[in-house]
Amino acid sequence: MSADVGLITADTLLAFEADIAEVFATGAIKAPIHLGGGNEAQLIKIFSNIGPEDWVLCGWRSHYHCLLKGVPPIELRAAILAGRSVSLAFPAYRVLCSGIVGGIAPIAVGIAKAIRDSGGANYVYCFIGDMTAESGIVHEAMKYAARHQLPVTFIIEDNDVSVMTPTQESWGSYLHVYDKQRYHYKLTRPHSGIGAWVRF
């Protein structure tokens, strides 16, 4: 149940977000949304190595990840319109997301441990932002995963800001001890919503 990443282009992803932004502007979505932008190429490349049986766990900006993992656009759109943009969950496609900062990391570790303990061959990919990567719960999850050699990779999506504050200004030097993968991008959307009403 994974997408054919070759069929999903940056334009496909951008068009989906543009549609959601247009609906949000009408007031029809009664909950926060976090739109993607600027990291299309990086994600398409990463997802080319993620298999149908692998798990993808994300934070609150996860529309692209869901599409690339194979969630049908109509299902994803319905969930977003129902107010679940920041906490999307599609177990049938092995996608779980959470709006709680760092909350997805221990869940990723738990799934990875279950895979290892059951002798499974699939893998877990946990996507977190650069601010989230500096939190204690993520460091503990990374340390546990490294110590027990669990089948999980933490992918840090680094746009250099913690909400609206430069991440290094807030947190100092990055801790690289348990980083598995990190990519940099410049977010081309407001932090939350479409920038019309709520601006952090």
trRosetta pair geometry for C-beta under 8 A, 3 or more apart (Angstrom, degrees):
i j d omega theta_ij theta_ji phi_ij phi_ji
1 52 5.5 119 38 -160 46 102
1 70 4.9 155 150 117 64 150
1 92 6.3 -119 178 142 174 79
1 93 4.9 -126 129 -113 123 67
1 94 7.3 138 74 8 114 92
2 50 6.8 -173 -142 112 140 86
2 51 6.3 -144 -24 168 160 33
2 52 3.8 -127 -6 -92 106 66
2 54 7.8 42 -82 41 135 89
2 69 5.9 -74 -131 -170 74 50
2 70 4.4 -144 -147 -39 21 131
2 93 7.6 126 -87 -161 48 87
3 7 7.1 -126 170 58 94 102
3 8 5.8 25 149 -22 139 132
3 47 7.5 8 62 158 108 135
3 67 6.6 34 -56 152 160 54
3 68 5.5 -126 45 -167 137 29
3 69 6.3 82 -1 87 99 12
3 70 4.1 -164 -41 -80 66 59
3 71 7.9 -47 -51 23 110 45
4 7 4.5 56 92 5 103 112
4 8 7.5 151 88 -9 57 86
5 8 5.7 -64 -151 41 44 104
5 44 5.9 142 -179 -159 109 73
5 47 4.9 164 -102 108 136 105
5 48 5.1 -135 81 -86 155 65
5 68 6.0 33 -109 -155 94 88
6 48 7.9 75 -57 -112 72 100
7 12 7.9 71 133 -56 64 165
8 12 4.9 -121 -154 74 64 149
8 13 6.7 69 172 -48 102 90
8 44 6.7 -161 98 -114 95 102
8 67 6.2 144 -134 139 146 106
8 68 6.0 -152 85 -100 160 69
9 12 4.8 112 51 -2 67 99
9 13 7.4 -133 99 1 42 85
9 40 8.0 34 152 166 49 127
9 44 7.5 17 -134 -102 32 150
10 13 5.8 -57 -153 38 35 110
10 14 6.1 32 153 -17 69 110
10 40 3.7 97 -125 130 89 147
10 41 6.1 -15 -75 -58 124 70
10 44 7.0 -83 -62 -27 73 140
11 14 5.7 -55 -140 41 31 110
11 15 6.0 35 159 -23 65 107
12 15 6.0 -58 -149 34 24 110
12 16 6.7 26 153 -21 61 105
12 67 7.4 180 130 160 109 144
13 16 5.8 -54 -154 30 31 112
13 17 6.7 23 154 -12 65 106
13 36 6.8 -55 167 91 114 130
13 40 4.9 173 63 -121 144 110
13 43 7.8 114 -102 72 163 132
13 44 8.0 -125 -25 -59 139 104
13 63 7.9 132 -158 113 85 98
13 64 5.1 31 -146 -116 126 97
13 67 6.5 173 -104 73 81 151
13 68 8.0 2 -87 -52 119 98
14 17 5.9 -58 -150 40 33 107
14 18 6.2 36 152 -23 67 106
14 37 7.2 76 -114 -113 84 81
14 40 6.7 -40 -45 -73 91 147
15 18 5.5 -51 -145 34 32 114
15 19 6.5 37 154 -21 63 102
16 19 5.9 -55 -157 32 30 112
16 20 6.6 26 150 -15 65 105
16 63 6.5 -176 122 155 123 124
16 67 6.4 -157 -12 -71 174 152
16 73 6.2 -128 -113 -133 120 115
16 76 7.8 9 -168 98 133 134
16 77 7.8 -128 -157 -75 95 99
17 20 5.6 -53 -147 38 37 110
17 21 6.2 40 153 -22 68 105
17 35 4.7 106 -160 -161 114 107
17 36 5.8 -126 -82 54 143 75
17 37 6.5 -162 120 -63 166 90
17 63 6.3 135 -85 90 87 151
17 64 7.9 -15 -53 -59 116 88
17 189 7.3 -103 171 -72 138 144
18 21 5.6 -51 -146 36 31 114
18 22 6.4 35 152 -22 63 104
19 22 5.7 -55 -152 32 31 113
19 23 6.6 27 153 -15 65 104
19 77 7.4 -35 114 -117 128 123
20 23 5.8 -55 -149 38 34 109
20 24 6.1 37 152 -22 67 107
20 29 7.8 34 -170 -43 82 155
20 33 6.4 -174 155 -171 120 154
20 35 6.5 172 88 -101 122 106
20 63 7.0 -106 -14 -113 162 159
20 77 7.2 -146 -83 -124 93 80
20 80 5.9 -44 -127 139 122 154
20 85 7.8 116 -170 -108 138 129
21 24 5.6 -53 -144 36 31 114
21 25 6.4 38 154 -27 63 104
21 35 6.0 16 -69 -85 101 156
21 189 8.0 -138 -86 -131 129 121
21 194 4.9 113 -152 -101 94 121
22 25 5.8 -51 -153 27 30 115
22 26 7.4 30 150 -20 59 100
23 26 5.9 -55 -163 26 38 111
23 28 5.3 -72 177 59 86 124
23 29 6.1 81 123 -28 100 108
23 81 6.7 -62 152 -99 150 97
24 27 7.9 57 175 -64 39 20
24 28 7.4 -106 -97 52 24 77
24 29 4.9 -39 -105 35 71 127
24 33 5.6 -99 -96 24 142 145
24 193 6.4 -180 160 -151 139 71
24 194 5.6 153 95 -26 126 118
25 194 5.8 -35 -71 39 89 162
25 196 6.6 88 -120 0 85 158
27 30 7.9 37 171 -79 66 70
28 81 6.7 -24 131 -146 107 94
29 33 6.2 25 127 -39 151 123
29 80 6.7 -31 -121 148 133 79
29 81 5.9 -106 -95 -129 90 47
29 83 6.6 156 -169 -86 75 60
29 85 7.3 41 -176 -27 137 128
30 83 5.7 -34 71 -89 76 118
31 83 3.4 106 -10 -150 139 86
31 84 7.3 47 86 -42 160 25
31 85 6.4 169 103 21 110 99
31 86 7.3 -132 149 12 112 103
32 60 7.7 -5 112 -179 120 132
32 85 6.6 -128 102 69 59 119
32 86 5.6 23 85 -31 105 133
32 99 7.8 108 72 -132 127 142
32 192 5.6 -45 -157 -161 110 113
32 193 6.7 -85 -145 -55 68 81
32 198 7.6 -69 -115 68 93 160
33 80 6.7 52 -113 -164 116 106
33 85 4.2 -24 -114 120 72 174
33 86 7.4 -150 -113 -44 31 85
33 192 7.3 129 72 -168 46 64
33 193 6.1 94 54 -96 83 42
33 194 8.0 20 72 -40 117 76
34 60 4.9 82 16 126 145 95
34 61 4.0 -92 122 -85 120 81
34 85 6.7 158 22 140 66 116
34 86 6.3 80 3 -93 108 89
34 189 7.9 129 -178 104 55 133
34 191 7.3 -37 -127 163 96 49
34 192 6.0 -47 -91 -110 78 59
35 61 7.3 -11 78 -138 11 98
35 63 7.1 -14 -132 16 52 140
35 189 4.3 -139 85 -163 103 167
35 190 7.8 58 42 51 106 68
35 194 7.2 48 -5 -90 140 67
36 39 6.5 -91 -171 49 104 98
36 40 7.5 117 138 -71 119 74
36 61 5.7 127 -76 171 77 103
36 63 5.7 -138 -3 55 113 100
36 64 4.5 -10 9 -24 174 118
36 189 6.9 106 107 8 9 138
37 40 7.9 -12 -140 -37 32 96
37 187 6.0 81 73 -168 86 60
37 188 3.6 -105 138 59 119 92
37 189 4.2 125 19 -24 132 97
38 159 7.3 85 93 -116 139 116
38 185 4.7 140 130 162 100 111
38 186 5.0 -122 -162 80 146 55
38 187 5.2 -153 32 -113 142 23
38 188 4.3 150 -50 -15 102 94
38 189 7.8 -139 -6 0 104 76
39 42 4.9 -53 -169 44 79 116
39 43 5.6 76 133 -23 92 103
39 64 7.4 179 87 56 96 170
39 157 6.5 22 -136 -154 167 111
39 159 7.7 -89 -52 -76 123 105
39 183 7.2 118 -145 109 110 122
39 185 4.0 -161 -83 21 90 177
39 187 7.6 -20 -21 -92 105 63
40 43 6.2 -67 -152 39 25 104
40 44 6.3 24 158 -19 65 109
40 64 7.0 -141 -108 -131 64 140
41 44 5.9 -54 -145 35 30 111
41 45 6.5 29 157 -17 63 107
42 45 6.0 -61 -157 37 29 110
42 46 6.4 26 152 -18 66 108
42 183 4.6 149 -160 148 141 157
42 185 6.1 -120 4 -58 144 126
43 46 5.5 -53 -143 37 36 111
43 47 6.0 28 161 -15 70 109
43 64 5.3 53 115 141 170 130
43 65 6.9 -112 -154 -81 132 65
43 68 6.0 -144 149 -38 108 163
44 47 6.1 -60 -143 41 26 106
44 48 6.8 42 153 -37 59 98
44 68 6.9 -146 -100 -115 52 129
45 48 5.8 -45 -159 12 32 117
46 49 6.6 -74 -177 37 40 100
46 50 7.0 33 138 -24 73 112
46 125 7.7 138 161 -166 114 149
46 155 6.6 71 -149 -138 149 156
46 181 7.8 128 -120 144 118 149
46 183 7.6 -117 -54 -15 126 146
47 50 5.0 -53 -144 28 54 117
47 65 7.9 177 -79 -134 124 58
47 68 4.1 -92 -106 164 170 127
47 69 7.1 -119 -137 -68 122 57
50 54 5.0 -123 -167 71 80 144
50 56 6.6 41 -171 -71 151 111
50 68 7.8 73 56 134 133 105
50 69 7.0 -57 117 -106 137 79
50 123 7.9 -126 -133 78 71 112
50 125 5.9 -63 -108 -6 122 150
51 54 4.7 108 57 -12 74 105
51 122 6.9 -129 77 -130 118 87
51 123 7.4 92 33 32 103 101
52 70 7.1 39 -122 -27 81 157
52 94 7.9 119 166 23 47 133
53 94 7.1 103 -169 -34 28 163
53 121 7.7 47 99 81 142 81
53 122 4.1 -116 124 -97 102 129
54 94 6.6 152 98 121 37 147
54 122 5.2 -170 -87 -172 50 96
54 123 4.7 -16 -123 62 106 78
54 124 6.9 -179 -170 -81 81 26
54 125 6.3 42 156 -5 123 101
55 94 4.6 -116 -106 174 60 106
55 95 7.7 170 -162 -79 62 32
55 96 7.3 -6 -173 14 107 100
55 108 7.5 176 110 -130 125 74
55 111 5.4 -44 46 144 171 152
55 122 7.1 92 -13 139 79 120
55 123 7.4 -142 31 103 73 42
55 124 4.5 -12 65 -113 109 75
55 125 7.0 -178 91 28 58 64
56 65 5.7 -173 154 173 135 112
56 69 4.9 -126 23 -87 146 140
56 94 6.5 95 17 118 73 84
56 95 5.1 -11 70 -109 98 76
56 96 7.8 165 90 29 54 58
56 125 5.2 -14 -110 68 67 102
56 127 7.1 14 -172 -7 87 110
57 95 7.7 164 -85 -157 39 46
57 96 5.1 -13 -113 70 83 89
57 97 7.0 163 -163 -86 54 45
57 98 7.8 4 -175 3 96 98
57 104 4.7 167 159 176 113 116
57 107 6.2 172 -138 93 150 107
57 108 4.6 -139 43 -80 152 101
57 111 7.5 166 -44 22 132 145
57 124 6.7 8 1 -173 112 100
57 125 7.2 175 27 89 69 51
57 126 4.7 -13 68 -113 108 73
57 127 6.9 -177 91 25 53 70
58 61 7.5 -112 166 72 118 48
58 62 3.7 126 109 -106 148 124
58 65 4.9 155 -63 57 149 164
58 88 7.8 5 65 58 117 106
58 95 7.5 -5 7 -167 108 90
58 96 7.7 169 27 92 67 45
58 97 4.4 -22 71 -109 89 95
58 98 7.8 168 90 24 49 60
58 104 6.6 -108 79 -149 15 172
58 126 7.9 -179 -73 -159 36 48
58 127 4.6 -2 -110 61 77 112
59 62 6.6 175 69 -50 45 106
59 97 6.7 19 112 -161 8 89
59 98 6.6 -52 -130 71 45 66
59 99 7.2 82 179 -112 70 32
59 101 7.6 23 -136 -114 122 46
59 104 6.1 -133 -79 6 57 138
59 127 6.8 -110 3 104 80 83
59 128 6.0 94 -38 -123 116 55
59 129 6.0 -49 21 -12 159 97
59 132 6.2 -147 -79 -46 143 161
60 85 7.5 56 -174 124 81 79
60 86 3.9 -5 -141 -143 103 87
60 87 7.6 -19 -111 -54 80 54
60 97 7.0 124 -93 166 33 113
60 98 7.5 -62 -63 105 72 37
60 99 4.5 62 -89 -114 114 70
61 129 7.6 72 30 -65 118 117
61 157 8.0 -131 77 98 119 153
62 65 4.6 -53 -162 41 76 119
62 66 5.9 81 139 -27 89 95
62 88 5.7 -145 86 38 125 126
62 95 7.8 149 162 -180 128 115
62 97 4.5 -137 25 -108 167 144
62 127 7.4 142 -108 76 94 132
63 66 5.9 -58 -155 33 30 110
63 67 6.6 25 154 -15 65 107
63 76 6.6 108 -146 171 77 130
63 80 7.1 23 -100 -78 110 138
63 85 7.3 -22 -63 -150 101 90
63 88 7.9 131 -84 -29 51 157
64 67 5.9 -61 -152 38 32 109
64 68 6.1 23 157 -13 69 112
65 68 5.9 -60 -144 43 28 107
65 69 6.1 24 157 -18 65 111
65 95 6.9 151 127 -140 99 120
65 97 7.7 136 76 -80 133 119
65 127 6.2 -140 -93 20 147 156
66 69 5.9 -62 -146 38 27 107
66 71 4.1 -33 170 34 91 140
66 76 5.1 138 120 -111 137 127
66 88 5.9 -58 -72 135 139 154
66 90 6.5 102 -141 10 105 138
66 93 7.5 78 -155 100 73 146
66 95 5.5 106 -112 172 74 163
66 97 7.8 -55 -61 -32 106 133
67 71 6.3 -75 -82 60 33 87
67 73 6.5 30 -114 -84 103 78
67 76 6.4 -51 -69 -23 77 169
69 90 7.8 151 96 76 127 128
69 93 5.4 110 126 154 108 113
69 94 7.0 -133 179 75 129 79
69 95 5.0 139 87 -70 159 121
70 93 5.1 -167 79 -145 99 117
71 75 5.7 -118 178 81 88 117
71 76 4.9 99 124 -61 120 106
71 90 5.0 158 -100 5 120 178
71 93 5.0 -147 -71 36 77 172
71 95 6.2 -61 -47 24 122 154
72 75 4.6 84 66 8 91 105
72 76 6.9 -167 89 -6 45 87
73 76 5.6 -58 -142 41 33 111
73 77 5.9 35 160 -22 69 108
74 77 5.8 -50 -142 36 28 112
74 78 6.4 31 156 -21 61 106
75 78 5.8 -55 -151 34 29 112
75 79 6.6 28 153 -18 64 106
75 90 7.1 89 132 -111 130 129
76 79 5.8 -57 -152 35 32 110
76 80 6.4 28 153 -17 66 107
76 88 7.3 13 -138 -141 80 141
76 90 7.9 -45 -85 -54 78 143
77 80 5.8 -57 -149 37 32 110
77 81 6.2 29 155 -16 67 108
78 81 5.8 -57 -144 40 29 109
78 82 6.3 28 154 -19 63 110
79 82 5.6 -59 -149 39 30 111
79 84 4.6 -66 172 65 87 122
79 85 7.7 140 121 -72 84 45
79 88 5.7 86 132 -123 143 91
79 90 7.8 -98 -48 -63 161 100
80 83 7.9 97 177 -31 30 10
80 84 6.6 -99 -89 63 30 68
80 85 4.6 54 -133 -81 83 88
80 88 7.7 -17 -70 -84 74 114
84 87 5.5 -87 -162 69 78 78
84 88 5.6 112 134 -87 101 57
84 89 7.6 -85 175 14 134 78
85 88 6.9 -13 -153 -49 22 100
86 97 7.4 -148 164 131 34 117
86 99 3.6 46 147 -85 113 120
87 97 6.0 -177 -149 97 27 88
87 98 6.0 26 -122 -123 79 38
87 99 5.1 -63 -61 -12 88 101
88 95 6.9 -22 121 130 105 113
88 97 4.4 37 54 35 78 131
89 95 7.2 176 -148 103 33 73
89 96 5.3 18 -123 -124 83 66
89 97 6.6 -137 -67 33 59 72
90 93 4.3 2 125 37 116 109
90 94 7.8 -23 100 33 80 22
90 95 4.4 20 56 58 96 107
90 96 7.9 -147 40 -69 51 46
91 94 6.9 29 -166 -85 41 35
91 95 7.7 -124 -73 49 22 54
91 96 7.1 34 -83 -69 68 94
96 104 7.0 164 112 -136 95 104
96 107 6.5 -105 111 134 142 141
97 104 6.9 -33 -149 -93 36 138
98 103 4.4 -112 135 87 148 114
98 104 4.4 -179 30 -62 117 91
98 107 7.3 132 -26 13 140 146
99 103 7.9 12 71 38 36 135
100 103 3.1 49 87 -18 114 143
100 104 7.5 153 67 -30 84 70
101 131 7.3 -61 -145 116 121 104
101 132 5.4 -154 -163 -106 79 90
101 135 6.1 144 143 -59 104 160
102 105 5.5 -36 -170 9 66 120
102 128 7.4 45 -101 -138 51 133
102 132 5.3 177 -65 -160 67 91
102 135 4.3 -100 -66 88 139 146
102 136 7.7 38 -154 61 166 53
102 137 4.0 111 152 68 133 120
102 138 4.9 -113 -130 -41 101 90
102 141 7.9 175 -173 -1 91 132
103 106 7.5 -58 -169 32 40 94
103 107 7.2 32 145 -10 67 114
103 137 7.3 9 -78 121 36 157
104 107 5.4 -65 -157 43 45 115
104 108 6.1 52 148 -28 76 104
104 126 6.3 166 126 -153 105 102
104 128 7.0 -173 67 -83 114 96
105 108 5.7 -53 -150 31 31 113
105 109 6.6 29 153 -17 64 104
105 126 6.1 94 -112 172 58 149
105 128 6.6 11 -70 -69 101 143
105 132 7.8 173 -40 160 118 111
105 137 5.9 144 58 129 129 91
105 138 4.6 -174 -69 -109 166 66
105 141 3.7 -179 149 28 109 167
105 142 7.4 -50 -166 -39 127 73
105 154 7.3 17 -124 -110 99 120
106 109 5.3 -50 -147 37 40 115
106 110 6.3 46 152 -23 67 101
106 137 6.5 -72 -31 178 107 103
106 140 7.6 -3 -79 95 101 105
106 141 5.1 -129 -75 -93 57 116
107 110 5.6 -50 -149 34 33 114
107 111 6.5 33 153 -17 65 102
108 111 5.9 -55 -150 36 30 108
108 112 6.3 30 152 -18 64 109
108 124 5.1 149 -166 156 85 134
108 126 3.8 -2 -112 -79 166 130
108 141 6.9 71 63 177 100 136
108 145 8.0 -17 112 -78 98 138
108 152 5.4 115 151 -147 102 137
108 154 7.6 117 111 -89 157 80
109 112 5.6 -56 -146 39 31 113
109 113 6.3 33 154 -21 66 104
109 141 4.8 -146 -35 -156 134 92
109 144 5.7 50 -157 89 147 121
109 145 5.2 -119 -115 -67 99 98
109 150 6.3 87 -147 83 69 167
109 152 6.3 -95 -96 6 51 168
110 113 5.8 -53 -147 34 30 110
110 114 6.5 30 154 -18 63 105
111 114 5.7 -55 -151 36 33 112
111 115 6.5 36 150 -22 65 103
111 124 5.2 129 94 -92 114 139
111 152 7.7 112 77 -87 89 118
112 115 5.6 -51 -150 32 34 114
112 116 6.5 30 154 -16 66 104
112 123 7.9 15 -115 -159 92 47
112 124 4.5 -99 -71 19 93 138
112 145 6.4 32 84 -124 155 105
112 150 3.9 83 133 163 124 117
112 151 5.1 -170 -151 63 95 63
112 152 3.8 -68 -77 -44 152 111
113 116 5.8 -54 -147 39 33 109
113 117 6.0 29 157 -17 68 110
113 148 6.9 11 -104 118 97 148
113 150 5.7 -50 -70 -118 62 129
114 117 5.8 -56 -139 41 29 108
114 118 6.1 14 164 -7 64 114
114 120 7.8 26 119 10 68 134
115 118 6.3 -71 -146 45 22 99
115 120 4.0 -87 -159 62 75 125
115 122 5.9 -112 -137 69 133 81
115 123 7.5 151 149 -91 168 25
115 124 7.0 -168 0 -30 146 103
115 150 7.9 102 59 -168 102 87
115 151 5.5 -80 96 52 134 126
116 119 7.8 36 179 -69 30 25
116 120 7.3 -69 -54 45 22 84
116 148 7.6 161 72 143 167 106
116 149 7.9 129 -121 99 150 74
116 150 5.7 -107 -26 -128 140 69
116 151 6.0 164 -63 0 93 99
120 151 7.9 -126 90 42 94 153
122 151 7.4 130 103 124 44 145
123 151 4.8 -114 -119 160 69 109
123 152 7.2 162 -175 -89 73 36
123 153 7.2 19 168 1 117 98
124 150 7.8 -14 37 142 123 104
124 151 6.2 112 15 109 83 77
124 152 4.1 -20 74 -108 110 84
124 153 7.3 173 92 24 61 59
125 152 7.5 176 -79 -156 24 62
125 153 5.4 -13 -115 64 68 96
125 155 6.1 13 -175 -8 94 122
126 152 6.1 22 -7 -177 113 108
126 153 7.1 -178 27 88 74 45
126 154 5.0 -29 74 -109 105 64
126 155 6.8 166 80 20 47 74
127 155 4.9 -27 -103 72 66 104
127 157 5.8 33 -174 -24 97 118
128 132 4.2 -122 -178 95 105 128
128 133 5.4 137 110 -64 118 77
128 138 6.2 137 173 -120 171 139
128 154 6.3 -19 19 -168 115 98
128 155 7.3 144 24 75 64 52
128 156 6.0 -31 76 -108 82 61
128 157 7.0 -177 88 19 28 85
129 132 4.6 95 54 11 77 104
129 133 6.8 -131 99 -12 41 89
129 156 7.3 51 173 -161 14 68
129 157 5.5 -48 -102 70 54 91
129 158 7.5 124 -168 -91 56 39
129 159 7.2 -41 -148 20 100 96
129 162 8.0 134 129 -112 122 59
130 133 5.4 -46 -145 28 34 119
130 134 7.2 33 156 -20 59 101
130 156 5.9 76 -88 176 63 108
130 157 7.2 -111 -32 86 74 46
130 158 4.1 75 -65 -120 121 74
130 159 6.7 -153 7 33 119 53
130 160 6.7 28 44 -72 161 21
130 161 7.7 103 60 49 120 29
130 162 7.2 -105 93 -72 88 76
130 167 4.7 -37 120 -105 121 168
130 174 7.7 -66 -158 -107 102 117
131 134 6.1 -62 -165 29 35 108
131 135 7.6 44 142 -36 63 98
131 161 7.6 -26 -45 121 113 43
131 162 3.5 118 -97 -120 122 88
131 163 7.0 47 -61 -18 167 66
131 167 5.7 -133 -74 -114 70 105
131 170 7.5 6 -119 79 95 146
131 171 7.6 172 -128 -33 59 137
132 135 5.7 -43 -163 6 45 119
132 138 6.0 113 151 -51 76 147
133 138 5.7 -128 -134 124 34 158
133 154 7.5 128 -115 154 99 127
133 156 4.7 20 -72 -119 148 119
133 158 7.9 -34 12 -83 146 91
133 174 7.6 7 113 -147 126 100
133 175 7.9 -166 144 56 94 91
133 179 7.7 35 -165 -97 134 92
134 138 7.5 54 44 54 16 131
134 162 7.8 -49 34 -91 134 130
134 167 7.2 169 -21 -171 139 104
134 170 8.0 145 77 102 165 103
134 171 4.4 -55 -149 -140 162 156
134 174 7.6 -104 -84 -127 98 64
134 175 7.1 127 -118 17 67 105
135 138 4.9 88 67 8 84 104
135 139 7.2 -153 98 -6 43 88
136 139 5.6 -56 -148 36 36 111
136 140 6.3 34 156 -18 69 105
137 140 5.8 -53 -150 36 32 111
137 141 6.4 33 152 -20 64 106
138 141 5.6 -53 -146 37 34 111
138 142 6.2 34 155 -19 67 105
138 154 7.4 112 -170 -144 104 148
139 142 5.8 -54 -145 38 30 110
139 143 6.2 30 156 -20 64 108
139 175 6.9 7 -104 95 115 154
139 178 7.1 140 -141 29 59 138
140 143 5.8 -56 -146 37 29 111
140 144 6.3 29 156 -19 65 106
141 144 5.9 -56 -148 36 29 109
141 145 6.2 28 155 -18 64 109
141 154 7.8 120 107 -78 110 133
142 145 5.7 -57 -147 38 30 111
142 146 6.2 27 156 -17 66 108
142 154 5.9 -49 -97 -11 103 153
142 177 7.8 123 124 92 131 88
142 178 3.4 112 153 132 127 151
142 179 8.0 -8 -148 -62 148 31
143 146 5.8 -56 -145 38 29 108
143 147 6.1 31 156 -22 65 110
143 178 6.2 -100 -66 -72 54 148
144 147 5.7 -56 -144 36 28 112
144 148 6.2 -3 166 8 65 113
144 150 7.6 17 122 -3 77 134
145 148 6.6 -75 -143 52 22 89
145 149 7.9 86 164 -90 55 5
145 150 4.4 -89 -145 45 75 115
145 152 5.1 -83 -143 60 138 120
145 154 7.7 145 56 -31 159 107
145 178 7.6 105 63 -167 103 125
146 149 7.3 21 -172 -74 30 46
146 178 5.4 -117 -36 -125 138 103
153 180 4.4 -153 -153 126 77 151
153 181 5.9 32 171 5 115 117
154 178 7.2 43 35 132 139 97
154 179 7.1 -107 84 -139 109 43
154 180 5.0 124 46 22 69 112
154 181 7.2 177 88 39 49 76
155 180 7.0 -64 -70 80 51 101
155 181 4.7 -22 -111 82 73 111
155 182 7.4 164 -165 -88 51 35
155 183 7.4 0 -177 7 96 96
156 179 6.3 -48 -4 -135 132 101
156 181 7.0 177 20 95 72 54
156 182 4.1 -13 63 -111 108 87
156 183 7.6 166 84 25 63 51
157 183 6.6 -10 -118 63 54 87
157 185 7.1 -30 -172 29 83 112
158 167 7.6 -95 -152 24 87 161
158 182 5.5 32 -15 -176 126 102
158 183 6.7 -178 29 87 89 36
158 184 4.9 -42 84 -99 104 64
158 185 7.4 127 76 22 56 63
159 184 7.4 133 -93 -161 34 59
159 185 5.6 -37 -95 79 83 71
159 186 6.3 113 -150 -123 89 26
159 187 4.5 29 -155 -25 154 99
160 166 6.2 -27 158 -140 87 74
160 167 5.7 -137 -169 14 37 107
160 168 7.5 -34 -153 -3 79 95
160 184 7.2 41 -40 -148 96 101
160 186 7.7 -16 25 -101 116 68
161 164 6.2 -8 180 -131 128 17
161 165 6.4 135 -160 66 79 31
161 166 6.1 -58 -105 -99 65 34
161 167 6.0 -157 -117 -35 9 84
161 187 7.5 -87 38 21 121 124
161 191 7.8 -107 114 -89 131 111
162 165 5.1 -28 64 68 90 90
162 166 7.5 15 15 107 84 16
162 167 4.8 116 -34 -99 92 70
162 170 4.9 -62 30 33 144 158
162 171 7.1 119 -45 -23 145 111
163 191 5.6 46 -162 -145 60 156
163 200 5.0 -79 178 121 114 139
164 191 6.1 -88 -61 -36 84 145
164 200 5.2 -173 -19 107 119 85
165 169 6.2 -118 166 78 91 115
165 170 5.1 89 119 -55 123 121
166 169 3.9 74 78 7 105 115
166 170 6.8 173 88 -10 55 86
167 170 5.8 -65 -152 40 31 107
167 171 5.8 -23 171 23 71 115
168 171 6.5 -74 -122 59 27 79
168 172 6.6 -5 -166 175 64 7
168 173 7.0 30 -142 -89 99 30
168 174 7.2 -60 -96 -42 93 80
171 174 7.7 56 106 -90 120 52
174 179 7.8 32 152 -54 119 139
175 178 7.6 15 129 26 102 82
175 179 7.8 161 109 -36 61 99
176 179 4.9 -49 -152 10 62 125
179 182 5.6 -24 -168 -34 128 114
187 191 7.7 69 117 -89 154 54
189 194 7.7 -68 -162 -123 99 49
189 195 7.7 -151 -179 -33 64 110
190 193 6.2 -26 87 74 129 69
190 194 6.4 101 29 174 124 15
190 195 3.6 168 -46 -67 145 92
190 199 6.4 -83 -160 -113 131 81
191 199 7.6 107 37 -150 101 52
191 200 5.1 -62 72 39 146 113
192 198 5.3 -49 99 105 116 117
192 199 7.7 -174 55 -104 91 30
192 200 6.1 76 11 -13 117 110
193 196 6.7 -109 141 36 121 76
193 197 6.1 -88 161 51 165 87
193 198 4.8 113 5 50 144 101
195 199 6.0 49 -143 -88 61 103
